[in-house]
Amino acid sequence: MARVSGDLLLAAQSGDRHALTQLLVALQPDIRGYARRLCHRASVIEDVVQEVLIVVYRRLGTIRSPAALVGWLLTVITRICMLPALMLMRGVEELTSLEESRELAKVPPDELRIDLINAIESLSPSHREVLLLRDLEDLTIWEIARRLGVTREAAKSRLRRARALVREYLLGTKDAAREST
C-alpha cells in the first residue's frame, strides 16, 4: 500500500481539496491492485475502485493516522469486493464499529449472500418494503415517503430500523454459526 504522509492526510482531512485529490490519486493504484486480488469478477473492479474512493472521501475525517488508513482501507476494499450483495445496502456501509465490519468481511461471500436474503425475508413487510425501495430501486426518501403514504421522517425511521435489523441478523447469524462449531 502506498505510503501516505501524515501531512497529506491531515491536509486532506482539514479540507484542502488539492491534498484530497493527491491522496485519492495516490491510493487508487493500490486500491485497484487489491480489488484485482479480492474480487471474484474482473468486471466489477473499476466499480469497486470508485466505491472505495467514495468511502474514503466520506469517511476520511475518521482516520487517526496514515498507519490506520492502510488497515481501514483494506477492510473497506475487502468488504466491497467480497460482499457485492451488501453494496446494494448503503446503510450496511455504515456499520457501527470497525470490528463488526471486520467480522462480516471474514464470512464467505456465498454464506453471507444467503444470510442477507434470510435477513431481508425476516423483516416485517413495512421494513422489507422500505429497504427494497431504497436499496434496490434506488428511490429517494421523498419518493419512498410518497409511495408509502408516510412522512419523510417515518420513511427514514423505517429505513434506519430495517438496516439495523439486517445488521443485527447478520451479526447474530455469524455469532450463532461460530458458537455451533
N, C-alpha and C positions, 0 to 999 in steps of 0.2 A: 504494500500500500504506500502511495506517495507520502512523503513526509510533508506535513503541513506545519508551518511555523506558528508559534503561539501568537506572534504579532499579526499574521494574516488572519488567523481565526478570530482574534479579538477585534480587529478592524472590521471584519465581515459581520460579526455579532453586533457591533455598535452602529451598523447601518451604512458603512462605506460600500457603495454599490460597486466600485472598481475592485475592492478587495473580495467582495462576494463573487463577482464574476471570475476573478482569478482562482478563487477557491473551487468553484464549481468546475472550471476548466481543468484544474489540476487533478481533481478527483475522478473525472469522467473516464479516463483510460482504465483506471483500476476498478471502477465500478463495472465497466464493460467486461473486463477480464474475469472478475469473479462471477458475473452473471453468466458468462460462457460456460464456466465450470459447474455452476449450480443449477441452471435452468435445464429442464428436460426437453424443451423445444427451442431450437435456434430462432424460430420465427418471432419469439417474444422478447429477445434480448434488448432491442432498441426501446421497446415499451418499458421494460424493467429499468433500463438506464434512466429514462425520463421520469418514471415514478419515483425512483430513489432520489434523483436530483430535486424533485418537488418536495419530498420528505425532508431532505437536507435543508432546503430553503425555509420550509415552515418551522422546523424544529432546531435550527442552528443555535438559537439562544439557550437551549437546554444543555448544551455540551460544555463541560467544565474545562477540558484541556485537549490538546492535539492527540495525546495518547488515548483519551476516552473516545475521541472521534473515530478512531480506527475500529475499535470493538463494537461501538454502536452502529457504525456503517455496515460492518459485516453482518450484524444481526438484521438490519433493515434489508440488505440485499438477500440474505437467506430467506427471510420471511416472504418477501415479494416473489422470489423465484420458486420457492418450494410450496407456496400456498396460493396458487392462482385463484382458487375459488374465493379466498378471503380478499383478494384485490377488489372484488366487487363490493365488498362491505367496507366503505371508508371508515366507519366507526371503529372497526376492529384495529385499524391502523393506530388508533389512539388507545392502546392497551394501558391499563392503569399503572403498570410498572414494567420496567425493562426485564425483570425476572419472568413475568408472565410471557412476554414475547419470546424470551429465550426458551422457555419450556415448550411453547407451541411450535417453535421452529424445529424442535427435536422430533416431533411426531411425524411419521412417514406421511407423505402427501396423500396417498390413497386413503389411508385411515382418516386423515383429517377431513378430506372431502366427504367421506361417509358420515363422520361426526357432524360436520357442518350441515349436511342435509337433514340429519336427525334433529339437530338443534333447531333448525328453522321449522321443521314439522312439529316440534314440541311447543312452539309458540301458540298463544291464543290467536284466533282468526284476526282480531284487530291489530295485534302486534306483527303477525306474519305479513298482513297486507301492507302496512306502512313500511316495513323493512323492504319488501319486494318492490314497492313503488319507487322508493328512493334509490336502492342499491342495484336493482336490476333494470328498472325502466328509466332510471336517472331523472326522475321528476324533481322539481324544486320543492321546498317545504310549502310554498304558497300553492303550487299545483296539487300537492297531496292534500292539503287542507281543504281546498275547493272540491276535489274529487270525493273526499270522505265526508264532507259537510261538517267539518270541525274547525275550530280556530287554529291559527298558525301555531300558537303556544301548545295546544293539545297535540297537534301533529308532531311537533318537536319533542314533546314529552314522551309520546308513544314510541317514537323512533329511538330516543335515548334509552328507554326501558327495554325495547326489543333487542337492541345491541348489547345491553348489559346482560340480558338473559342468555343470549347466544354465547357471550364470553364466559358466563358462569357455567353454562352447559359444557362448553369445550374444555374449560379448566377442570371441571368436575369429572368429565369423562376421562381426561388424561390422568387425573389423580386416582380414579377408580381402577383404571387399567394398570397403573403402576402398582397399586396395592394388591391386585389379584395375581401378580407374577411373583 
